[in-house]
Amino acid sequence: MNNNIESKIRESGIPTAEIISHFREKCKVCGHHRIMHDEQGICEGVMNKPCTSGCDSFVSE
């Protein structure tokens, strides 16, 4: 991981377990984890397969 990102995570004070659980949340629109969505919420798919659900906004289950 990039040192700059690591230091931001450390400085945030958010425990790693909370960050992991945040990104493991699934989207109720497409069923993919939050980590598969870009910063605008658009789903980029999983394991090099594009999302075909048309999900353009992450909505937590």
NORBELBEL-V704270 format. One line per field, one symbol per residue. phi: phi as a letter, one per 20 degrees, with the letter a starting at -180 (. if undefined). Layout:
# NORBELBEL-V704270
phi->???
This chain:
# NORBELBEL-V704270
phi->.ggffgfffgffmefggffffffegeefednefgfedefenffenclmdffdemfcafcff
